[in-house]
């Protein structure tokens, strides 16, 4: 006789597997809840549960994104619209053959199907289907994307499909890829193929790339930024690459989190693309980031976080596998989150910069021209482990703070920003979360408490009427005072033991800025 537990484990919502167009797959599990996906993942030994119930998995050799293995299919739709100087093409026939190889890979394998959405604003929402061979990758998709009610799934028709084959291995000679991994986007077929990597972040960033191509045609500005909103409806945006503080700084107990990574800005306001958060967890603590700490419970996913073999306590200080340890969790795990995923037009915009040289001020006010220049340059440091092969911070100019995810030319996104600056008049700030007192390896990271004090001072209006002075090398407007922050911090030269070394380093970086800015024509 079948036990009640066996019946529960075998229960599967109705789903027609033929719609996947995959020949003879194993059992297809669709629309599973987080609890059931966790049961499957544990039973299949894909990972373990931590002491508080988060599912912990390891991604093997690839512990970050693989941007050199990402391709856009070049066809009649994309040939003249994609910026091929920054995106790798894969020819249409190569995609067709690769898709057939994915189909053969899936033959006989159990598959997991998540049907969801990207875009909290229904006017611009994208429906998508994520098919994975690992239960935990489906759990990741369920945590990160918007989850429609079960009754909507009965008649669900996806506009886009993602096939994630973690154990597939591309053949460069046969498939036209660089390695055994591939992330391929076809706008003609509305399909993403992800193979040869267990790193789950490729799923969400592929869809972000899709939205960055589609939304400008609809008058929406897609942004790599976090967003939150205050009690009086004042929205703040936080632009920046992974590791610069978007998730940490936007998770503010005094404000409602709209989203931590990807948003659109339409004529109606801003809206979250996702239904969850994807936070870096290296050196995470309950004291420093309590909202994120408390979100790492049952239904969330940890990537490459080591776990004590007996107590199952995560060790967030362990960076032996990677600095890019990660957690994915639903947005509603953050207390007082803005679950509508929407807000008005922003009052403040912060460009987060992790300055590895230690020469930029911790906070500066930007005018409109500076805003466009810094947006197009997107100066930061790649933080260790965010991409395969990066083992320590590396200074980089990342266009629009989103270079790996921009199919169109950068001026398209800069023009969308210029229009909104002119129309809605937000105040824009450069917020340095990097080093002070010297470069990486000599100085120290600006304390999080000071960064939060500066952020609060801006959002609460304390810096509206204080005096400002112009920094001589970069021409930035710096406040002379800020509650809770030492005045000396605003003058980086004074924090260096050797001011002459500061002058040399700052001048060199300013020259690199000028060279980078010369690559772009600013919108008028």
C-alpha positions as CSV (number, residue, x, y, z in Angstrom):
1,X,0.0,0.0,0.0
2,X,1.3,3.5,-0.9
3,X,1.9,5.6,2.2
4,X,0.5,9.1,2.6
5,X,4.1,10.4,2.4
6,X,4.7,8.6,-0.9
7,X,1.5,10.0,-2.3
8,X,2.5,13.5,-1.3
9,X,6.0,13.1,-2.8
10,X,4.5,11.9,-6.1
11,X,1.7,14.5,-6.3
12,X,2.2,16.7,-9.4
13,X,-0.1,19.4,-10.7
14,X,-1.4,18.7,-14.2
15,X,0.8,19.8,-17.0
16,X,1.1,18.7,-20.7
17,X,4.8,18.0,-21.3
18,X,4.4,18.0,-25.1
19,X,4.2,21.8,-25.0
20,X,8.0,21.8,-24.2
21,X,8.8,20.3,-27.6
22,X,11.4,18.1,-26.0
23,X,11.3,14.5,-27.2
24,X,10.8,11.7,-24.6
25,X,11.9,13.5,-21.5
26,X,11.8,11.7,-18.2
27,X,9.2,12.8,-15.7
28,X,8.2,16.5,-16.0
29,X,7.5,18.4,-12.8
30,X,5.7,21.7,-13.3
31,X,4.4,24.4,-11.0
32,X,5.9,22.9,-7.9
33,X,5.9,24.9,-4.7
34,X,9.1,25.8,-2.9
35,X,8.6,23.2,-0.3
36,X,8.2,20.4,-2.9
37,X,11.2,21.6,-4.9
38,X,13.3,21.5,-1.7
39,X,12.1,18.0,-1.1
40,X,13.2,17.0,-4.6
41,X,16.5,18.8,-4.4
42,X,17.4,17.1,-1.1
43,X,16.2,13.7,-2.3
44,X,18.3,14.0,-5.5
45,X,21.4,15.1,-3.3
46,X,21.7,18.4,-5.2
47,X,22.6,20.1,-1.9
48,X,21.7,20.3,1.8
49,X,19.5,22.3,4.1
50,X,21.0,24.8,6.5
51,X,20.1,25.1,10.2
52,X,17.4,27.7,9.4
53,X,16.1,25.8,6.3
54,X,17.8,27.6,3.4
55,X,18.8,25.2,0.6
56,X,22.6,25.3,0.0
57,X,24.1,24.2,-3.3
58,X,27.6,24.4,-4.9
59,X,28.1,25.4,-8.5
60,X,31.4,23.7,-9.2
61,X,34.1,25.3,-11.2
62,X,32.0,28.3,-12.3
63,X,31.2,30.3,-9.3
64,X,30.2,33.5,-11.2
65,X,28.9,34.6,-14.5
66,X,30.7,33.6,-17.7
67,X,30.4,36.8,-19.9
68,X,32.8,35.5,-22.5
69,X,30.5,32.5,-23.1
70,X,27.4,34.6,-23.7
71,X,26.0,35.1,-27.2
72,X,23.1,36.8,-29.0
73,X,21.9,35.1,-32.2
74,X,22.5,37.3,-35.2
75,X,19.5,37.3,-37.4
76,X,17.2,39.6,-39.4
77,X,15.8,41.1,-36.1
78,X,19.1,41.7,-34.3
79,X,21.6,42.3,-37.1
80,X,21.1,46.1,-37.2
81,X,19.9,46.8,-33.7
82,X,22.5,45.0,-31.5
83,X,25.8,46.6,-30.5
84,X,28.1,44.0,-31.9
85,X,31.2,45.8,-30.6
86,X,30.1,44.7,-27.1
87,X,28.1,41.5,-27.8
88,X,29.2,38.2,-29.3
89,X,27.2,36.9,-32.2
90,X,26.1,33.3,-32.8
91,X,24.7,32.6,-36.3
92,X,21.2,31.4,-36.7
93,X,22.2,28.0,-38.0
94,X,24.5,27.4,-35.1
95,X,21.7,28.2,-32.7
96,X,19.4,25.8,-34.5
97,X,22.0,23.0,-34.1
98,X,22.7,23.9,-30.5
99,X,19.0,23.8,-29.6
100,X,18.7,20.3,-31.1
101,X,21.7,19.2,-29.0
102,X,19.9,20.6,-25.9
103,X,16.8,18.6,-26.9
104,X,18.9,15.4,-27.1
105,X,20.5,16.2,-23.7
106,X,17.1,16.5,-22.1
107,X,15.9,13.1,-23.5
108,X,15.1,10.7,-20.7
109,X,16.0,13.2,-18.0
110,X,13.5,14.4,-15.3
111,X,12.8,18.1,-15.9
112,X,11.4,20.9,-13.7
113,X,9.2,23.7,-15.1
114,X,8.6,27.1,-13.6
115,X,6.1,29.5,-15.3
116,X,6.5,33.0,-14.1
117,X,6.8,36.7,-15.0
118,X,9.3,39.5,-15.3
119,X,7.9,43.0,-14.6
120,X,5.7,44.1,-11.8
121,X,3.9,46.6,-14.0
122,X,1.3,44.6,-16.0
123,X,1.6,47.0,-19.0
124,X,5.2,45.9,-19.6
125,X,5.2,42.4,-18.1
126,X,7.0,39.5,-19.8
127,X,5.8,35.9,-19.3
128,X,8.4,33.3,-19.2
129,X,9.0,29.5,-18.8
130,X,12.2,28.2,-17.1
131,X,12.9,24.5,-17.8
132,X,15.8,23.0,-15.7
133,X,17.3,19.6,-15.1
134,X,18.0,20.5,-11.4
135,X,15.3,21.0,-8.9
136,X,17.3,23.7,-7.1
137,X,17.7,25.8,-10.2
138,X,13.9,25.8,-10.5
139,X,13.7,26.8,-6.9
140,X,16.1,29.7,-7.7
141,X,13.8,30.8,-10.6
142,X,10.8,30.6,-8.3
143,X,12.6,32.8,-5.7
144,X,13.7,35.4,-8.2
145,X,10.9,35.9,-10.7
146,X,7.3,36.9,-10.2
147,X,5.0,34.0,-9.2
148,X,1.5,34.0,-10.8
149,X,-1.4,32.5,-8.8
150,X,-2.0,28.8,-9.5
151,X,-5.3,29.5,-11.3
152,X,-3.4,31.7,-13.9
153,X,-1.0,28.9,-14.7
154,X,-3.8,26.7,-16.0
155,X,-3.9,28.8,-19.2
156,X,-0.4,30.1,-19.1
157,X,1.4,30.9,-22.4
158,X,5.0,32.0,-22.1
159,X,6.4,34.7,-24.4
160,X,10.0,33.5,-23.6
161,X,11.5,30.2,-22.7
162,X,14.7,29.4,-20.8
163,X,16.3,26.0,-21.1
164,X,18.9,25.5,-18.3
165,X,21.0,22.3,-18.9
166,X,23.6,22.5,-16.1
167,X,25.2,19.2,-17.1
168,X,25.3,19.9,-20.9
169,X,28.7,20.4,-22.4
170,X,29.1,22.4,-25.5
171,X,31.7,21.4,-28.1
172,X,33.5,24.6,-29.3
173,X,34.5,23.1,-32.6
174,X,31.0,21.7,-33.3
175,X,28.9,24.4,-31.7
176,X,30.9,27.6,-32.4
177,X,31.3,28.4,-28.7
178,X,34.4,29.4,-26.8
179,X,34.2,26.7,-24.1
180,X,31.9,23.9,-22.9
181,X,29.6,26.6,-21.4
182,X,27.2,28.7,-23.3
183,X,24.5,31.3,-22.7
184,X,22.7,32.0,-26.0
185,X,19.8,34.4,-26.5
186,X,17.6,34.2,-29.7
187,X,15.2,37.1,-30.1
188,X,13.7,35.5,-33.2
189,X,12.8,32.3,-31.3
190,X,12.3,34.1,-27.9
191,X,14.5,31.5,-26.3
192,X,17.5,31.4,-24.0
193,X,19.8,28.4,-23.8
194,X,22.1,28.1,-20.7
195,X,24.4,25.1,-20.6
196,X,27.6,23.9,-19.0
197,X,27.3,26.1,-15.9
198,X,25.6,25.4,-12.6
199,X,25.7,29.1,-11.6
200,X,22.1,30.1,-11.3
201,X,22.7,33.8,-11.8
202,X,22.9,33.2,-15.5
203,X,19.2,32.6,-15.6
204,X,18.2,36.0,-14.2
205,X,20.8,38.0,-16.1
206,X,19.8,36.4,-19.4
207,X,16.2,37.7,-18.9
208,X,17.6,41.1,-17.9
209,X,19.4,41.2,-21.2
210,X,16.2,40.3,-23.0
211,X,14.4,43.2,-21.3
212,X,17.2,45.6,-22.0
213,X,16.6,44.9,-25.7
214,X,12.8,44.9,-25.8
215,X,11.8,47.7,-23.4
216,X,13.5,50.8,-25.0
217,X,11.3,50.2,-28.0
218,X,8.3,50.7,-25.7
219,X,9.6,53.9,-24.1
220,X,10.8,52.2,-20.9
221,X,14.2,52.8,-19.4
222,X,15.6,49.4,-18.2
223,X,18.1,49.9,-15.3
224,X,20.6,47.8,-13.4
225,X,19.6,49.3,-10.0
226,X,18.0,48.7,-6.7
227,X,15.0,50.8,-5.5
228,X,13.3,51.7,-2.3
229,X,10.6,54.1,-1.2
230,X,10.1,56.3,2.0
231,X,7.0,56.9,4.0
232,X,6.1,59.9,2.0
233,X,6.5,58.1,-1.4
234,X,10.0,59.4,-2.2
235,X,11.7,56.8,-4.4
236,X,15.5,56.3,-4.4
237,X,17.4,54.4,-7.1
238,X,20.8,52.7,-6.5
239,X,22.8,52.0,-9.7
240,X,25.9,49.8,-9.5
241,X,27.5,46.6,-10.5
242,X,27.4,43.4,-8.3
243,X,29.2,43.9,-5.0
244,X,29.0,47.7,-4.9
245,X,26.1,47.7,-2.3
246,X,22.8,47.8,-4.2
247,X,21.2,45.0,-2.1
248,X,22.8,46.1,1.2
249,X,22.0,49.8,1.0
250,X,18.5,49.4,-0.5
251,X,17.5,47.0,2.3
252,X,16.8,49.9,4.7
253,X,14.6,49.1,7.7
254,X,13.2,52.7,7.6
255,X,12.1,52.4,3.9
256,X,10.2,49.9,1.9
257,X,12.3,47.8,-0.6
258,X,10.9,47.8,-4.1
259,X,13.7,45.6,-5.5
260,X,17.4,45.0,-5.2
261,X,18.7,44.7,-8.8
262,X,16.7,45.3,-11.9
263,X,13.9,47.9,-12.6
264,X,12.2,49.8,-15.4
265,X,11.3,53.5,-15.5
266,X,8.2,54.3,-17.5
267,X,6.1,57.4,-17.8
268,X,4.1,56.1,-14.8
269,X,7.1,55.6,-12.5
270,X,9.5,52.8,-11.7
271,X,8.8,49.1,-11.3
272,X,10.7,45.9,-10.3
273,X,11.5,43.3,-13.0
274,X,11.7,40.6,-10.4
275,X,10.0,39.0,-7.4
276,X,13.0,38.3,-5.3
277,X,16.5,39.4,-4.3
278,X,20.0,38.0,-5.1
279,X,22.4,39.2,-2.5
280,X,26.1,38.7,-2.0
281,X,26.7,37.0,1.4
282,X,30.4,37.1,1.9
283,X,31.0,38.2,5.5
284,X,27.3,38.7,6.1
285,X,26.3,39.2,9.7
286,X,23.1,39.6,11.6
287,X,24.4,42.9,13.0
288,X,25.5,44.5,9.8
289,X,22.7,43.4,7.5
290,X,19.8,42.1,9.6
291,X,17.2,42.1,6.8
292,X,19.2,40.0,4.5
293,X,20.3,37.7,7.4
294,X,16.7,37.0,8.4
295,X,15.7,36.4,4.8
296,X,17.9,33.3,4.5
297,X,15.4,30.8,5.7
298,X,13.3,28.0,4.2
299,X,12.5,28.8,0.5
300,X,15.8,30.7,-0.1
301,X,18.8,29.4,-1.9
302,X,22.5,29.7,-1.0
303,X,25.2,29.4,-3.6
304,X,28.7,28.3,-2.7
305,X,28.3,29.0,1.0
306,X,30.1,26.4,3.1
307,X,28.0,24.7,5.7
308,X,29.2,23.0,8.9
309,X,28.8,19.3,8.4
310,X,27.2,18.7,11.7
311,X,25.3,21.8,12.8
312,X,24.5,22.9,9.2
313,X,25.3,26.5,10.2
314,X,26.4,28.5,7.1
315,X,29.9,30.1,7.3
316,X,29.5,33.4,5.6
317,X,33.2,34.3,6.3
318,X,34.5,31.4,4.3
319,X,35.8,32.6,0.9
320,X,37.8,29.5,-0.1
321,X,35.4,28.6,-2.9
322,X,34.7,32.2,-4.0
323,X,34.1,35.7,-2.8
324,X,30.9,35.6,-4.8
325,X,28.9,33.6,-2.3
326,X,25.2,34.3,-3.0
327,X,21.7,34.1,-1.7
328,X,18.4,34.2,-3.5
329,X,15.1,34.8,-1.7
330,X,11.6,36.0,-2.4
331,X,11.0,39.8,-1.9
332,X,8.3,39.2,0.7
333,X,11.1,37.7,3.0
334,X,12.2,41.3,3.5
335,X,10.0,43.0,6.2
336,X,7.9,45.9,5.0
337,X,8.9,45.3,1.3
338,X,6.8,47.1,-1.3
339,X,5.1,44.0,-2.6
340,X,3.4,45.8,-5.5
341,X,6.9,46.2,-6.9
342,X,6.1,49.7,-8.1
343,X,6.8,53.3,-7.1
344,X,6.7,56.8,-8.4
345,X,9.4,58.8,-10.2
346,X,12.6,58.9,-8.2
347,X,13.6,61.9,-6.1
348,X,17.2,60.7,-5.6
349,X,19.5,58.6,-7.7
350,X,22.8,57.1,-6.4
351,X,25.6,55.9,-8.6
352,X,27.4,53.4,-6.4
353,X,31.1,53.2,-7.1
354,X,33.5,50.7,-5.4
355,X,36.7,52.8,-6.0
356,X,39.6,50.4,-5.7
357,X,42.1,53.3,-6.2
358,X,40.8,55.1,-3.1
359,X,40.8,58.6,-4.6
360,X,37.1,59.4,-5.2
361,X,35.2,61.2,-2.4
362,X,32.7,59.1,-0.4
363,X,29.8,61.3,-1.6
364,X,29.4,64.0,-4.3
365,X,26.5,65.8,-6.0
366,X,26.4,65.5,-9.8
367,X,24.9,68.0,-12.2
368,X,23.1,66.8,-15.4
369,X,26.2,66.7,-17.6
370,X,28.2,64.8,-15.0
371,X,25.3,62.4,-14.5
372,X,25.3,61.4,-18.1
373,X,29.1,61.1,-18.2
374,X,29.3,58.9,-15.1
375,X,26.4,56.8,-16.3
376,X,28.1,56.1,-19.6
377,X,31.4,55.4,-18.0
378,X,30.0,53.4,-15.1
379,X,33.3,53.4,-13.1
380,X,33.6,50.8,-10.4
381,X,35.8,47.7,-9.5
382,X,34.8,44.2,-10.4
383,X,34.6,42.6,-7.0
384,X,36.4,39.3,-6.5
385,X,34.5,36.3,-7.7
386,X,31.6,38.1,-9.5
387,X,33.0,36.7,-12.7
388,X,35.0,33.6,-13.4
389,X,38.7,34.3,-13.1
390,X,38.3,37.5,-11.0
391,X,40.1,36.9,-7.7
392,X,40.5,40.5,-6.4
393,X,39.0,43.9,-7.2
394,X,39.8,45.1,-10.7
395,X,39.1,48.7,-11.7
396,X,36.7,48.8,-14.7
397,X,34.5,51.1,-16.7
398,X,31.2,49.3,-17.1
399,X,29.0,51.2,-19.5
400,X,25.7,52.3,-17.9
401,X,26.6,50.1,-14.9
402,X,25.4,47.2,-16.9
403,X,27.8,46.6,-19.8
404,X,27.4,42.8,-19.9
405,X,23.7,43.0,-20.2
406,X,23.2,45.8,-22.8
407,X,22.3,44.5,-26.3
408,X,21.7,48.0,-27.8
409,X,24.3,50.8,-28.1
410,X,24.9,52.7,-24.9
411,X,23.6,56.0,-26.2
412,X,20.1,54.4,-26.4
413,X,20.1,54.0,-22.6
414,X,21.8,57.4,-22.0
415,X,19.1,59.2,-24.0
416,X,16.4,57.5,-22.0
417,X,18.1,58.7,-18.8
418,X,18.5,62.2,-20.2
419,X,14.8,62.5,-21.0
420,X,13.9,61.6,-17.4
421,X,16.5,63.9,-15.8
422,X,15.0,66.7,-17.8
423,X,11.3,65.8,-17.1
424,X,11.4,64.7,-13.5
425,X,14.5,66.5,-12.1
426,X,15.8,63.9,-9.6
427,X,19.0,64.8,-7.7
428,X,21.9,62.5,-8.6
429,X,24.7,61.5,-6.3
430,X,28.0,59.6,-6.6
431,X,28.3,57.3,-3.6
432,X,31.7,55.6,-3.2
433,X,31.5,52.3,-1.2
434,X,35.2,51.5,-2.0
435,X,38.4,52.5,-0.3
436,X,39.8,55.4,1.7
437,X,43.3,56.2,3.0
438,X,44.9,54.5,0.0
439,X,44.2,52.0,-2.8
440,X,43.0,48.4,-2.3
441,X,45.6,46.6,-0.2
442,X,46.8,49.7,1.5
443,X,43.7,51.7,2.5
444,X,40.5,50.4,4.1
445,X,37.0,49.9,2.9
446,X,34.8,52.9,3.9
447,X,32.8,51.6,6.9
448,X,29.2,50.7,6.2
449,X,27.9,52.8,9.1
450,X,29.4,55.9,7.5
451,X,28.0,55.1,4.1
452,X,24.6,54.6,5.6
453,X,24.9,57.9,7.5
454,X,25.6,59.7,4.3
455,X,22.7,58.0,2.5
456,X,20.3,58.9,5.3
457,X,21.5,62.5,5.3
458,X,20.6,62.8,1.6
459,X,17.2,61.0,1.9
460,X,16.2,63.0,5.0
461,X,17.2,66.4,3.4
462,X,20.0,67.2,5.7
463,X,22.4,68.0,2.8
464,X,20.1,70.4,0.9
465,X,21.4,73.5,2.6
466,X,24.9,72.7,3.7
467,X,27.9,74.4,1.9
468,X,29.6,72.5,-0.9
469,X,33.0,72.8,-2.4
470,X,34.4,71.7,-5.8
471,X,37.0,69.0,-5.7
472,X,39.9,70.1,-7.9
473,X,40.8,66.9,-9.9
474,X,37.4,65.5,-10.8
475,X,35.3,68.7,-10.5
476,X,32.9,67.1,-8.1
477,X,30.7,69.0,-5.6
478,X,31.4,67.7,-2.1
479,X,29.4,68.6,1.0
480,X,31.6,70.2,3.7
481,X,29.7,68.4,6.5
482,X,27.4,65.4,7.1
483,X,25.9,64.2,10.3
484,X,27.7,61.0,11.7
485,X,30.6,61.2,9.2
486,X,34.1,62.6,9.9
487,X,34.7,65.7,7.9
488,X,38.2,64.5,6.9
489,X,36.6,61.6,5.0
490,X,35.2,64.0,2.4
491,X,38.8,65.0,1.4
492,X,40.4,61.7,0.3
493,X,43.8,63.4,-0.1
494,X,43.9,64.1,3.6
495,X,43.3,60.4,4.5
496,X,46.4,59.2,2.5
497,X,49.7,59.0,4.4
498,X,51.4,60.3,1.2
499,X,49.5,63.1,-0.4
500,X,51.8,63.2,-3.4
501,X,50.9,59.5,-4.1
502,X,47.3,60.5,-3.9
503,X,47.8,63.3,-6.5
504,X,49.5,60.9,-8.8
505,X,46.9,58.2,-8.5
506,X,43.9,60.6,-8.7
507,X,45.3,62.3,-11.8
508,X,45.9,59.0,-13.5
509,X,42.3,57.9,-12.8
510,X,41.0,61.3,-14.0
511,X,42.8,60.8,-17.3
512,X,41.3,57.4,-17.6
513,X,37.9,59.0,-17.1
514,X,38.5,61.5,-19.8
515,X,39.7,58.8,-22.2
516,X,36.6,56.7,-21.5
517,X,34.2,59.7,-21.9
518,X,35.7,60.5,-25.3
519,X,34.3,57.2,-26.5
520,X,30.7,58.5,-26.2
521,X,28.6,61.3,-27.7
522,X,26.5,62.8,-24.9
523,X,22.8,63.1,-25.6
524,X,21.8,66.8,-26.1
